Amino acid sequence: MPNIHPTAVVSPKAEIDTDVKIGPYSVIEDHVVIQSGTEIGPQCVVHSFVRLGVGNQLHAQVVLGGLPQDISFTGEETWLEVGDKNIIRENCTVHRSTNPEIPTRIGSNCYLMSYAHVAHDCQLGNEVVLTAYVGLSGHIAIGDKANLGGHVGTHQFIRIGTLSMIAGYTPVRKDVMPYCLLGGDPVRHYRLNTIGLRRAGVKGGRYRKLEQVFRHLREGGDVESLDGTPEIDHLREWMMAPSKRGVYGFLQA
């Protein structure tokens, strides 16, 4: 049997693996799936229609699967899906989607720090870091290994690219390019995310080519002809994909 504290309230309709731990005063509602090795701290709430993967850690007072904060939502069965080995710290909230066909998703190995909020229909990749008090509005797509600084606020329907990093307190109203640092006033891309790229193994010739492409784009160059490395191919595809809000420009050298 799972290790469930006697004060926890757990629905008999929840599917819970045998080595899951559920802390004091936590509530697990109907139609919840919690897989092996997941630990749920005290006073957490996992609402209906949530799937939690393997080895997740929920710290105190996390709330997952709340109803979308969208006045057009009429109560359909929609889901939140969380991957494996995520750390979700105190008082984080993540809402399920408005679309029955596409759940709100959090990938694997993400780190959501205290008081971060992920709204309905967001799609987070793997190894994403949301620092304390980050607020994601609805319908935001975030690529792998992106890092959002403390108190970042976002407009709905934006894209935040792979291995990008956003400075703390930045209001983000447009798309953020992959591999770049974003911040300042006015908000701009101001250089490559050198440290993040190095940690991800993008260095040497691959980094230098990406640096050349960044300068090319900053000087107004096009993206259609870009190729040469997996990073450049991904950047070209990302830049050519539809954007609802537009893409931030560059801090000029």
C-alpha positions as a Markdown table, in Angstrom:
| # | Residue | x | y | z |
|---|---|---|---|---|
| 1 | Met | 0.0 | 0.0 | 0.0 |
| 2 | Pro | 1.1 | 3.6 | -0.5 |
| 3 | Asn | 2.4 | 5.5 | 2.5 |
| 4 | Ile | -0.6 | 7.7 | 3.2 |
| 5 | His | -0.7 | 9.9 | 6.3 |
| 6 | Pro | -3.9 | 9.2 | 8.3 |
| 7 | Thr | -5.0 | 12.8 | 8.0 |
| 8 | Ala | -4.8 | 12.8 | 4.2 |
| 9 | Val | -8.1 | 12.5 | 2.2 |
| 10 | Val | -7.6 | 10.2 | -0.8 |
| 11 | Ser | -10.3 | 9.2 | -3.2 |
| 12 | Pro | -10.8 | 5.5 | -3.8 |
| 13 | Lys | -11.1 | 6.4 | -7.5 |
| 14 | Ala | -7.5 | 7.7 | -7.6 |
| 15 | Glu | -4.8 | 5.3 | -9.1 |
| 16 | Ile | -1.8 | 5.4 | -6.8 |
| 17 | Asp | 1.3 | 3.2 | -7.1 |
| 18 | Thr | 2.4 | 1.3 | -4.0 |
| 19 | Asp | 5.5 | 3.3 | -3.1 |
| 20 | Val | 3.9 | 6.8 | -3.3 |
| 21 | Lys | 4.1 | 8.9 | -0.2 |
| 22 | Ile | 1.2 | 11.4 | 0.7 |
| 23 | Gly | 1.7 | 13.8 | 3.6 |
| 24 | Pro | -0.5 | 15.2 | 6.3 |
| 25 | Tyr | -3.8 | 16.9 | 5.4 |
| 26 | Ser | -3.2 | 16.5 | 1.7 |
| 27 | Val | -6.3 | 15.9 | -0.6 |
| 28 | Ile | -6.2 | 13.6 | -3.7 |
| 29 | Glu | -9.5 | 13.8 | -5.7 |
| 30 | Asp | -11.1 | 11.4 | -8.2 |
| 31 | His | -9.5 | 10.5 | -11.5 |
| 32 | Val | -6.0 | 11.1 | -10.4 |
| 33 | Val | -3.0 | 8.9 | -11.5 |
| 34 | Ile | 0.1 | 9.1 | -9.4 |
| 35 | Gln | 3.1 | 6.9 | -10.5 |
| 36 | Ser | 5.9 | 5.2 | -8.6 |
| 37 | Gly | 8.3 | 7.2 | -6.3 |
| 38 | Thr | 6.3 | 10.4 | -6.2 |
| 39 | Glu | 6.2 | 12.2 | -2.8 |
| 40 | Ile | 3.5 | 14.6 | -1.9 |
| 41 | Gly | 4.1 | 16.9 | 1.0 |
| 42 | Pro | 1.7 | 18.3 | 3.6 |
| 43 | Gln | -1.5 | 20.2 | 2.7 |
| 44 | Cys | -1.2 | 19.6 | -1.0 |
| 45 | Val | -4.3 | 19.3 | -3.3 |
| 46 | Val | -4.3 | 17.2 | -6.4 |
| 47 | His | -7.6 | 17.9 | -8.1 |
| 48 | Ser | -9.4 | 15.6 | -10.5 |
| 49 | Phe | -8.0 | 14.8 | -14.0 |
| 50 | Val | -4.3 | 15.0 | -13.1 |
| 51 | Arg | -1.6 | 12.5 | -14.2 |
| 52 | Leu | 1.7 | 12.6 | -12.3 |
| 53 | Gly | 4.6 | 10.6 | -13.6 |
| 54 | Val | 7.5 | 8.9 | -11.8 |
| 55 | Gly | 9.5 | 10.3 | -9.0 |
| 56 | Asn | 7.9 | 13.8 | -8.6 |
| 57 | Gln | 8.3 | 15.8 | -5.5 |
| 58 | Leu | 5.5 | 18.1 | -4.3 |
| 59 | His | 6.4 | 20.3 | -1.4 |
| 60 | Ala | 4.0 | 21.9 | 1.0 |
| 61 | Gln | 0.7 | 23.4 | -0.2 |
| 62 | Val | 1.1 | 22.7 | -3.9 |
| 63 | Val | -2.2 | 22.7 | -5.8 |
| 64 | Leu | -2.3 | 20.8 | -9.1 |
| 65 | Gly | -5.2 | 20.6 | -11.6 |
| 66 | Gly | -7.3 | 23.6 | -10.5 |
| 67 | Leu | -10.0 | 24.8 | -12.9 |
| 68 | Pro | -8.8 | 27.1 | -15.7 |
| 69 | Gln | -9.1 | 30.8 | -14.9 |
| 70 | Asp | -10.9 | 31.3 | -18.2 |
| 71 | Ile | -14.4 | 32.7 | -18.2 |
| 72 | Ser | -15.2 | 30.8 | -21.4 |
| 73 | Phe | -14.5 | 27.4 | -19.7 |
| 74 | Thr | -17.7 | 25.4 | -19.2 |
| 75 | Gly | -16.5 | 22.5 | -17.1 |
| 76 | Glu | -15.5 | 19.9 | -19.7 |
| 77 | Glu | -13.2 | 17.0 | -18.7 |
| 78 | Thr | -9.7 | 18.4 | -19.4 |
| 79 | Trp | -6.4 | 17.3 | -18.0 |
| 80 | Leu | -3.1 | 18.3 | -16.5 |
| 81 | Glu | -0.2 | 15.9 | -17.3 |
| 82 | Val | 3.1 | 16.1 | -15.4 |
| 83 | Gly | 6.2 | 14.1 | -16.5 |
| 84 | Asp | 8.9 | 12.5 | -14.3 |
| 85 | Lys | 11.3 | 13.7 | -11.6 |
| 86 | Asn | 10.0 | 17.3 | -11.3 |
| 87 | Ile | 10.5 | 19.3 | -8.2 |
| 88 | Ile | 7.5 | 21.6 | -7.4 |
| 89 | Arg | 8.1 | 23.8 | -4.4 |
| 90 | Glu | 5.9 | 25.4 | -1.8 |
| 91 | Asn | 2.6 | 27.1 | -2.9 |
| 92 | Cys | 3.0 | 26.4 | -6.6 |
| 93 | Thr | -0.3 | 26.2 | -8.6 |
| 94 | Val | -0.8 | 24.5 | -12.0 |
| 95 | His | -4.2 | 24.5 | -13.8 |
| 96 | Arg | -5.6 | 22.0 | -16.2 |
| 97 | Ser | -6.4 | 22.9 | -19.8 |
| 98 | Thr | -9.5 | 24.3 | -21.5 |
| 99 | Asn | -9.1 | 21.8 | -24.4 |
| 100 | Pro | -10.3 | 18.2 | -23.9 |
| 101 | Glu | -7.9 | 17.1 | -26.6 |
| 102 | Ile | -4.7 | 18.8 | -25.3 |
| 103 | Pro | -3.8 | 18.8 | -21.6 |
| 104 | Thr | -1.8 | 21.3 | -19.9 |
| 105 | Arg | 1.7 | 19.7 | -19.8 |
| 106 | Ile | 4.8 | 19.9 | -17.7 |
| 107 | Gly | 7.7 | 17.9 | -19.0 |
| 108 | Ser | 10.3 | 16.0 | -16.9 |
| 109 | Asn | 13.1 | 17.2 | -14.6 |
| 110 | Cys | 11.6 | 20.7 | -14.3 |
| 111 | Tyr | 12.1 | 22.9 | -11.2 |
| 112 | Leu | 9.2 | 25.1 | -10.2 |
| 113 | Met | 10.2 | 27.3 | -7.3 |
| 114 | Ser | 7.9 | 28.7 | -4.6 |
| 115 | Tyr | 4.7 | 30.5 | -5.6 |
| 116 | Ala | 5.2 | 29.9 | -9.4 |
| 117 | His | 2.0 | 29.7 | -11.3 |
| 118 | Val | 1.3 | 27.7 | -14.6 |
| 119 | Ala | -2.0 | 28.6 | -16.2 |
| 120 | His | -4.3 | 26.6 | -18.4 |
| 121 | Asp | -3.1 | 25.2 | -21.7 |
| 122 | Cys | 0.6 | 25.9 | -21.1 |
| 123 | Gln | 3.1 | 23.5 | -22.5 |
| 124 | Leu | 6.5 | 23.2 | -20.7 |
| 125 | Gly | 9.4 | 21.2 | -22.1 |
| 126 | Asn | 12.0 | 19.3 | -20.1 |
| 127 | Glu | 14.4 | 20.8 | -17.5 |
| 128 | Val | 12.5 | 24.1 | -17.4 |
| 129 | Val | 13.2 | 26.3 | -14.4 |
| 130 | Leu | 10.6 | 28.7 | -13.1 |
| 131 | Thr | 12.1 | 30.8 | -10.3 |
| 132 | Ala | 10.0 | 32.1 | -7.4 |
| 133 | Tyr | 6.9 | 34.1 | -8.2 |
| 134 | Val | 7.0 | 33.5 | -12.0 |
| 135 | Gly | 3.5 | 33.9 | -13.4 |
| 136 | Leu | 2.6 | 32.1 | -16.7 |
| 137 | Ser | -0.6 | 33.2 | -18.4 |
| 138 | Gly | -2.6 | 30.7 | -20.5 |
| 139 | His | -1.4 | 29.1 | -23.8 |
| 140 | Ile | 2.3 | 29.6 | -23.3 |
| 141 | Ala | 4.8 | 27.2 | -24.9 |
| 142 | Ile | 8.3 | 26.9 | -23.2 |
| 143 | Gly | 11.2 | 25.0 | -24.8 |
| 144 | Asp | 13.6 | 22.6 | -23.0 |
| 145 | Lys | 16.0 | 24.1 | -20.5 |
| 146 | Ala | 14.5 | 27.6 | -20.5 |
| 147 | Asn | 15.1 | 29.5 | -17.3 |
| 148 | Leu | 12.8 | 32.3 | -16.1 |
| 149 | Gly | 14.0 | 34.6 | -13.4 |
| 150 | Gly | 12.1 | 35.6 | -10.3 |
| 151 | His | 8.9 | 37.6 | -10.6 |
| 152 | Val | 8.8 | 37.3 | -14.4 |
| 153 | Gly | 5.3 | 38.0 | -15.7 |
| 154 | Thr | 4.0 | 36.8 | -19.1 |
| 155 | His | 1.3 | 37.6 | -21.7 |
| 156 | Gln | -0.8 | 34.7 | -22.9 |
| 157 | Phe | -0.1 | 33.0 | -26.3 |
| 158 | Ile | 3.7 | 33.6 | -26.3 |
| 159 | Arg | 6.6 | 31.2 | -27.0 |
| 160 | Ile | 9.7 | 31.0 | -24.9 |
| 161 | Gly | 12.5 | 29.2 | -26.7 |
| 162 | Thr | 14.8 | 26.4 | -25.8 |
| 163 | Leu | 17.8 | 27.3 | -23.6 |
| 164 | Ser | 16.6 | 30.9 | -23.3 |
| 165 | Met | 17.0 | 32.8 | -20.0 |
| 166 | Ile | 14.8 | 35.7 | -18.9 |
| 167 | Ala | 16.1 | 38.3 | -16.4 |
| 168 | Gly | 14.1 | 38.7 | -13.2 |
| 169 | Tyr | 11.2 | 41.1 | -13.0 |
| 170 | Thr | 11.0 | 41.3 | -16.9 |
| 171 | Pro | 7.5 | 41.7 | -18.3 |
| 172 | Val | 7.3 | 39.4 | -21.3 |
| 173 | Arg | 4.7 | 40.3 | -23.9 |
| 174 | Lys | 6.3 | 38.8 | -27.0 |
| 175 | Asp | 8.1 | 35.6 | -28.1 |
| 176 | Val | 11.6 | 34.9 | -26.7 |
| 177 | Met | 14.1 | 33.4 | -29.1 |
| 178 | Pro | 15.9 | 30.1 | -28.3 |
| 179 | Tyr | 19.4 | 30.3 | -26.9 |
| 180 | Cys | 19.2 | 34.0 | -25.9 |
| 181 | Leu | 19.2 | 36.2 | -22.9 |
| 182 | Leu | 16.2 | 38.6 | -22.6 |
| 183 | Gly | 15.8 | 41.6 | -20.3 |
| 184 | Gly | 16.3 | 45.3 | -20.0 |
| 185 | Asp | 14.0 | 48.3 | -20.4 |
| 186 | Pro | 12.9 | 48.3 | -23.2 |
| 187 | Val | 12.9 | 44.5 | -23.2 |
| 188 | Arg | 15.4 | 43.1 | -25.8 |
| 189 | His | 17.5 | 40.1 | -26.6 |
| 190 | Tyr | 20.9 | 41.2 | -25.7 |
| 191 | Arg | 23.2 | 38.2 | -26.2 |
| 192 | Leu | 23.4 | 34.4 | -26.3 |
| 193 | Asn | 22.9 | 32.4 | -23.1 |
| 194 | Thr | 26.5 | 31.4 | -23.1 |
| 195 | Ile | 26.6 | 29.6 | -19.7 |
| 196 | Gly | 23.4 | 27.7 | -20.4 |
| 197 | Leu | 24.6 | 26.7 | -23.9 |
| 198 | Arg | 28.0 | 25.5 | -22.5 |
| 199 | Arg | 26.2 | 23.4 | -19.8 |
| 200 | Ala | 24.1 | 21.9 | -22.6 |
| 201 | Gly | 27.2 | 20.9 | -24.5 |
| 202 | Val | 27.0 | 23.6 | -27.2 |
| 203 | Lys | 30.5 | 24.9 | -27.4 |
| 204 | Gly | 33.5 | 25.1 | -29.8 |
| 205 | Gly | 32.5 | 25.4 | -33.4 |
| 206 | Arg | 28.8 | 24.8 | -32.7 |
| 207 | Tyr | 28.8 | 27.8 | -30.4 |
| 208 | Arg | 30.8 | 30.0 | -32.8 |
| 209 | Lys | 28.3 | 29.3 | -35.6 |
| 210 | Leu | 25.4 | 30.1 | -33.4 |
| 211 | Glu | 27.2 | 33.4 | -32.4 |
| 212 | Gln | 27.5 | 34.3 | -36.1 |
| 213 | Val | 23.8 | 33.6 | -36.7 |
| 214 | Phe | 22.9 | 35.8 | -33.7 |
| 215 | Arg | 24.9 | 38.7 | -35.2 |
| 216 | His | 23.3 | 38.0 | -38.6 |
| 217 | Leu | 19.8 | 38.3 | -37.2 |
| 218 | Arg | 20.7 | 41.3 | -35.1 |
| 219 | Glu | 21.8 | 43.1 | -38.2 |
| 220 | Gly | 18.5 | 42.3 | -39.9 |
| 221 | Gly | 19.4 | 39.2 | -41.8 |
| 222 | Asp | 16.8 | 36.6 | -42.9 |
| 223 | Val | 16.4 | 33.1 | -41.4 |
| 224 | Glu | 15.4 | 31.0 | -44.4 |
| 225 | Ser | 18.9 | 30.2 | -45.5 |
| 226 | Leu | 20.3 | 29.4 | -42.0 |
| 227 | Asp | 21.6 | 25.9 | -41.5 |
| 228 | Gly | 24.7 | 24.0 | -40.3 |
| 229 | Thr | 24.2 | 22.7 | -36.8 |
| 230 | Pro | 21.2 | 21.2 | -34.9 |
| 231 | Glu | 20.9 | 24.4 | -33.0 |
| 232 | Ile | 20.7 | 26.6 | -36.1 |
| 233 | Asp | 18.2 | 24.2 | -37.7 |
| 234 | His | 16.0 | 24.4 | -34.6 |
| 235 | Leu | 16.3 | 28.2 | -34.5 |
| 236 | Arg | 15.4 | 28.5 | -38.2 |
| 237 | Glu | 12.3 | 26.3 | -37.7 |
| 238 | Trp | 11.3 | 28.2 | -34.6 |
| 239 | Met | 11.7 | 31.6 | -36.3 |
| 240 | Met | 9.6 | 30.5 | -39.3 |
| 241 | Ala | 6.8 | 29.1 | -37.2 |
| 242 | Pro | 3.6 | 31.2 | -36.6 |
| 243 | Ser | 3.7 | 33.8 | -33.8 |
| 244 | Lys | 0.7 | 35.4 | -32.3 |
| 245 | Arg | 2.5 | 38.1 | -30.5 |
| 246 | Gly | 5.6 | 38.8 | -32.5 |
| 247 | Val | 9.3 | 38.3 | -31.5 |
| 248 | Tyr | 11.4 | 40.6 | -29.4 |
| 249 | Gly | 14.1 | 42.5 | -31.2 |
| 250 | Phe | 17.8 | 42.9 | -30.3 |
| 251 | Leu | 19.8 | 45.3 | -28.2 |
| 252 | Gln | 22.0 | 46.9 | -30.8 |
| 253 | Ala | 25.8 | 46.8 | -30.3 |
